[in-house]
Amino acid sequence: MDTIEQLIRDRAGDTRVGLAFSDRTWTHAEVVSKQAERAALLLELRQPGPFHVALLMDNIPEYVFWMGGAALAGAVVVGGNPTHRGDELARDLSHTECQLLVTNPTYRELVKGHDLGPALPPERILVVDDASGDVDPTTAYGALLASVAGSPLPDQASVGVTEDTLGLLLFTSGTSGAPKACLCSQGRLARIGSIVAQMFALTDDDVCYLAMPLFHSNALMAGWAPALASGATAALRERFSASQFLVDVRRYGVTYFNYVGKPLSYILATPEHPDDSENTLRRCFGNEAAEADVARFSERFACTVQDAYGSTEGGAAVQRTPDTPRGALGRAMPGTKIVDAETGEECPRALFDENGRLLNAEEAIGEMVSETGATGFEGYWHNAEAEQARVKNGWYWTGDLAYRDQDDFFYFGGRDYDWLRVDGENFASAPVEGILQRHPDVVLASVYAVPDTVVGDQVMATLLLHDGRTFDPAGFAEFLAGESDMGTKWAPRYIAVTDELPVTATTKVLKRVLRNEGWHCTEPVWWRPGKDGPYRRLEPADIEELDRVIAER
């Protein structure tokens, strides 16, 4: 039987280092002992109803201790997202019917005064003393743990964990709408952890760097579970820091790093040094990295980076192969198609001109669908409507836009907020972002739709530049004109330059925020009043006129 509970039990007598944080280390056996104590406490505190415990903390040792304790007790971990606030965070905890919340003093303030549901009154909130892993027995939290000190592993037969036992409720990132709590069984997480460990040949000699937030599926499925399955050391970073990345790699002897979103871009934006390649890092695995960043990161830090497409729900996956062409995700599992969401018909294959420009975007781009993925999707917590949107006619619908070429390579097209219609032509934002990020001054580019003054959309881009760089409107226009694969409708009409993009805790850009702000953002905006004219600053009078025309439209 392959479960997280069993993987933890397998480490009970292991005296090698299992966890590292700051200047502290714990052997696997010490970690399991602390997890057994928290399992005992959970079983004591259990109430009728769903056995759900929310963890609202950064990547600190207590998070790992409570995750393991929940698995041993047969409880379900609900990953609280600290980037959520007020009513939104309270809704997450109430919707998932949590009966216990473990948090720290800072994040405790986020839920004060909010209704967290009938199973979670204030007295059911446990506040962790110290991020370092030390527990003061004179505090309320310390006294609770002192009462179960030295507890053995729970009786396996009485707890009754199986592969089907629900282990996690994972909120989707919410980059384009309200998040949903995805079900993940102990068996699924254990299987994924074992598969990733095998993919990257992880052993007990490896050190896995866990800097992505542990409430997110990437940190668990590509980080913690593979480390657990292989017996590797898990090195925690409280919160991801680009400037401290290489420092930590050398400090812990990191050999494996998992990521999601834009961390590679942020790390590459740090000052380069001649000895960057002198480190222990060997393998990186994640998704949503820019293709150019994958190559630059591999070269700069002398490691192998494997970027793939996947989702929390587990319904579809795409893997890069050595012959994957520029801009492509890779090849998908058998039974994966690109389908017109309205007709249900498979979309035609993508056609490109000699410069690599997509010629038939409106026909070729559709939703990525898996004929077999529905069997791996375990559903959402109390959200039948969302489940029906994912599984239709026995197929798993990813909600992501993509296209496929004649050689069966898949290309990411974006998500719902990434679809634009300019002058009657539909296209996705991802290829445009890839082009903008070729500019040497640009760290990240986020492309989204804003209203056109006549009909449809216009293209707006928000750019994050390298430190010390300033936006050169004439130079940028010249750059765009020189990119042969830039579609005729793709060039941004509006460009905002920012010091900080709004992102989720996993560094995914919140396009709904950017789109809602449009040219009313606080950052400086340049625009082209005419289609191919020069960029100039958007002034208050321009904004007033745009608003007036669009209101009339």
N, C-alpha and C positions, 0 to 999 in steps of 0.2 A: 504494500500500500504506500503510495507516494503522497505525503501530506507535509505541510510546513511543520506540523506538530512532530512528525517522525524525524524530519531533518534536524530539528532542535534537539530532540532526544539523542540523536546520533552524535552530537557534539558534547554530551554531558561529561565525558571523561577526558576530553581533549585539553591538554595543558599548553598548547601553542597559543599565540596571541590571536584572539578573535575579534577584538574591537580596540580601536585607537581614537582618541579624541583629545585635542590640545596636547598636554604633556602626560596624559594618562593612558594606560593600556589595561585591558582585561583579557584573561585567557578565555577560550571558548567555555571551559568549565565554569568559570566565574560568571560569565554572561548567562549561561543556562541557570545557574543558581539564583541569580537575580530575577530571571524570568519566572522561575518556579515560585518565588515568593510573591510576585505580582499575580500569578495565576491563582494562588491560594487566596489572596485578598479579593480578587474578582469573584471567586466562587462564594466567599463569605458575603460580599456585597450584592450578589445577584438578586434581582427582583423578578416578579412575574413579567411576562412580555418578552419582546425581542431582546436578546442578550447582546446589546450593542454598546460599545464603549468608544467615545470620540477622543481623539488625540489632537490637541491644538498646541503644537510646539514646533520649534525649529529642529534641525537635525542634531539632537543632543542624545547622550547615552540613554536617558529615561525613555526616549521614543522607542529605541530598540528593545529595551527591557520590557516595555508595555506591549509592544507588538508580539514579542515572543510569549509573554504571559497570556495574552488573549488567545493565541493559537493553542497553547497548552490547555487552556480552560474551555476551549470550544466557543469562545466569544468572537464577536465580529468587530473589527476595527473600522471606524469611520474616520477617514482622514479629513480633519478640519483645515480649511484653507485660510491662513491668517491674512491674506490679501483681501478677503471679503470683510465687510464691515456691517455693523448694526443689524438691521432687519434681514439682510441677505444671509449673513452668517447664522443668525438665529433660525432662519427658515431651513438652512441645511441641517442643523442639529435636530430641529423639531420634526422635519420631514422624515428623517431616518430613525426616529424614535429612540434616540440615545438615552440610556438610563444611567450613564456615568460619563463625566468629562474630566480628562486629565490635561492640565494646561499650566502655563507659568504666569507669574504676576502681571506681566505686560499684556499678554493676550487675554487674561481674565477680564481686563477692563473692556475688551471688545464686546463682551456679551452681558455686561452688567446692565440690569434694568430691562433686559429683553426676555420675552417668553420663549423658553427653549423647549417647551412641550411638557406635558403632564408627568413624564417619567424623569425629568431632569430639573428638579428644584435646586436652589442655590446650595443646599447641603450635600448635593450629589456631585459637586465640583471639587476635584482634588487639585491643589495648587503645588506644583513642584518647587522645592526650596532653591535648588542651585543647578545651573546648567552643566556643571563639571561632572556630575554623577555622584557627588557627596550628598548625604542625607543627614540632616540634623535631627536626632531623636527627640529633641525637646519641642519641635514644631508639630502642628497637627498632622502634616503629611508624614513626617518622620515617625511619629508615634504609631500611625497606621502600619507603616512598613515594619516597625520594630515588633509589632504584634504577630507578624508572620515570619520573622527572621528564621532562617534555617529550614523553612518548609521544604519537604521533598517534592519531587515531581508528582503532579496529580495522578491518581490511579487511572490508567489508560482505559480500562474497561468501563469504569463508571462515567467518564467524560464522553466516551464514544465518538471521537472524531473520525470521520471518513473522508474520502476524496471529495465527496459531494457537500461536505460541511461548509457553509458560507463562512468565508474568512475575512473578506474586505468589502466595504462599500466605497467605491472610488468615484469622486466627482469628476466629470469631464471638465476640461479647462475653462469652458465658458468664454472662448474668444469671440464667438459670434452670437451668443444668446445665453439663456438661463442654463446653468449646469444641471446634469442628471447624475444620479447615483448608480453607477454600474456595479453589478454583482460580480464578485470574483471568489470562487471556491478555493479552499485550501489545496485541492488537487490541481486546479489549473495553475495557481501560482507556483506550486512545487514543480510541476512539469515544465513550465516556462523557465524557471530558474535552472533546472537541470539541462535543458536544451541550450540555453545561452552559455552555461559553463562549458558544455561540450564544444559549442561552436568556437569558443575562444581558448579552448584547452586550459581552462583555469584549474589550478591545483592549490593545495594548502600552502604553497610557497608564494602565492600571489597576494597582492594588496589592492583591494578594490576601493576606489575613491568615491565616496557618496556625498556629492555636493548638491545634487538636485534634491528638491524638497521631498521628504519621505511620505507625504500625503499623496504624492502623484504616482501614477502607474509606472512611469519610466524608472524612477528611483527604486521601486520595489521589484519590478520584473526584469530590469536590465542591470540592477545594482545589488540590492540586498539579497534577493533570492538566489542569484548565481553565486554570491559569496558564501551563503549558507550551504548551498548544495555542494560546493567544491571544498569547503573548509578553509577558504581564504580569509585573510584579515579584512575587516570592513573599517576603513578610515573615514570618520565623519568630519564634514565641514558644516558648522552651524548654519551658515548661509553662503551661497556661492559668491566667490570673489575672484574676478578676473586677475587682479593684481597679485593675489596670493596663490594662484593656481600652481605655478611652477615652484614656489616656495614649499607648498604642501607636498607636491610630488617628490621633491628631494627629501623633505623632512620625514615622510612616512615610507619612502621607497615604493611609491605607487607604481603598479604595473598595468592597471586597467582602469579606465574612466568611462562612465556612461553619461550621456547628456541628452537633453531634449530642447528644441528651440534654437536660440542664438548664442549659447555660451562660446562656441568656437570663434564667432565673430568678435565677441568682447575680449576674449583672450588674445586674439591676433591684433587687436587694437592697442595692446600694451606695448611699451617700448621694446624693441628687439635687441637682443644681446648676442655676441658671437658664440657664447657657450650654451645657448638655449637647447641645443640638441644633446647636451651632456646631462642626461637624466635617465631614470629607470623606467619611464613610461614605454609600453610596448603596444598596447591595443586600446582603441577607443570605439565605442559603439553607441549609436543614437539615431535620432531622426530630426529632420527639418533643417539640417545645416545647408548653407549655400554650397553649391558644387565647388566653386573656386576656393572657399574656405577649407573644404576637406583636403584639397591638394596642398594648399599653403600650410595648413596645420601639420599634415604628415611630414612635409619637408622640414619645417622649422623645428619640430620637436622630435624628429626621427622616430616616428611611430606609425602604425597602421590604423587608419580611420575607416570604419565601415558604417556608412549611413544607410538607413533603411526606412521604409514606410510601414507604419503600423498604427493601431489604435488601441485605446484602453479596452474596448469591447472585444477585441481579438478576432473580428470577423474577416479581416483581409490583411495581407502582408505582401510587400514587394521588396526584393533583395537586389542590391547591386551585384553585377558580375564584372569580370575584368574587361569585357568588351562593351560595357554600357556606354552609349554615345553621350556626348556633351548635352547637359540639360535634362537627361532622363533619370528616373528613379531606379530603373532596373527591370527585371522580369518578375512577374507575379506568379502566385501559385496557380495550378491548373483550375479552370473554371472561373477565372476572374475576367470580367468584361467591362466595357464602357458602354453605358446604356442611356438612351434618351429617356429622362425621367417621366416625360409626358406620354410618350407612345409605348414605352417598354421595349422598343426595338434597339438592337445593337447599333452603335454609331459607326460610320465609316472610318477606316484607318486614316491617320494623319498624313497629310502631304506637305512637303517642304520644298522651297525653292533652293537654288544653288547656294544661297547665303544662310540657309537654315531657318528661314522665316516660315512660320506655319501658315499655309495657304487656305486651309478650309476649317478654321477654328470653329465657326458656328455649327458646322456639321459634325466635326470630329470630337469636340469636347462634350462630355456627358458625365454622368455619375458613375463612379467605380462601384461595381457590384460583384459579389462572389456567389456563385451557384451553390457552394458548399459551406460558406462561412457561417450560415445560420446555426449549424450544429455546434460551433464553438462559442457562440454568443449566449451568455447566461442570463441576460435580461437586465432591467433596471428595477430599482426598489420603488414599488407602488407607482409605476408610470406606464400604464398600458398604452397610452397614446404614443409615447416615445418608442416603445418596443415595436408597435405596428409600423412606425416610420422606418425602423431598421430592418424588419423582416417582413417581406411581402412576396407572396407566391413562392415561399420556401427559399428565397434568395436573401442574402445580407446586403443591404444598401448602406454604403459607408457615409453618405452625405458629403463626400469630397468629389470635386471636379477633377477630371483627368482626361488624357487622350493617349492613344496607342499607335505606334508606327507599324510599318509593314513587317518588321522583324520581331514584333511582339515586345518591344520595349515600351514601358509605361512612363508617362510624363505627368507630373502634378500640375493641376490647373487651378487649385485653390479651394476655398470653401464658399458657403453662401455669400459671405460678405466680400468675396473676391471676384464676383462676376460683374462685368461692366458691359454696357451697351452704348456705344458711341457711333453716332451717324448711322444707325441701323445695323452696326456690326457688333456681334457679341464676342467677347474674349475674356480670358482669365488674367488675373493680376500676377500670378507667379512668374510667367516668362518675362514680364516687364520688369519686375523686381530684380530678376537675375541680370538683366542688362544694366540697370542703373547701378547695381553693386559692382560692376566692372570698373566704374570710375575710381581712380586711385584715392580720391578724397573721401569716399563713402564707406562707412562701416556697415550700415544697414539702410535698406530702403523699404518702405511700406507703401503699397499702392492700393488705392480704393476709389470708389465712385463718389462723385458729388454731382448735384443737379446741373444739367445744361440749361442755358437760358432759353432754348427753343424746345427741345424734346430729348428725352433719354438722359445720358450721363456725360460727364467730362472726367478726365483722369486727373487725380490729385495724388501727389507723392509726398511723404514726410521722410526727410533724410536725416540720419545721424552721421555726422562727420567725424573724422579722426581729430584728436586733440590738436589744437593749433591751426586747423584748416578753416578757411572761410569760404562761403559760397561765391563762386564766380559765375554770374548768370550768362555772360557771353561765352565763357569757356565751356560751360555745361551744355549750352545749346549746340556748340560746335561738336562736343563729344557725342550728343544724341544723333546729330546728322551723320556722323561717321560710323555708327553701328548698323551694319548692313542687314541684320536680322530684326531691327526695330520695325514693328508693324506700322503701317501708315496712320492708324488711329491711336497708337499706343503712347506716343510722347506726352508726358504730363502737361496739362494746361496750367496747373497750379503746383507750386513746390513750396513746402514749408521746411524750414531747417530748425532742428531741435537739439537740445542738449540731452534729452531723455525721452525715450518713447514709452507710452503707457503699455505695460506688459503684465502678464500673469506671473505667478510665482515661479513658473517654469520658463520665463523669458519669452513666451509667445506674445506677439504684439496684439493688443486689443483694438482690432480694426473698427469695431462698433463705436469705440470712443472717438477715434480719429474721424470716422465718417460723420458722426453726429456733430462734431465741432466744425468740420469743413474749414472754410477760410475764416471762421470766427475764432480760431485758435489763438492762443497768446503768443505763439512764435511768429517771427517774420515770415511773410509769404511773398513769393514772386509769382507772376503770372504772365501769360501771353494773351493779350486781348484778341490777337488774331492767331490763326492756326499755326503758322510757321514763323511768326515775327519774333523779335527779341523778348527776353524776359525782363520785366521791370517790377519794382516793388508794388504790391497791392496796397493802395492807400484807403483811408476811411471813406472817401467819396466813392471809390470804386466798389467797396463793400456795400455801401448804401444803395448804389445803382443796381448791383447784382441782386440784392435782396428784393428790391422793388420789382425788377423784371420777373424774377422767379415767383414772387407772390402773385403777380398778375397771371403768370403761366398756369 
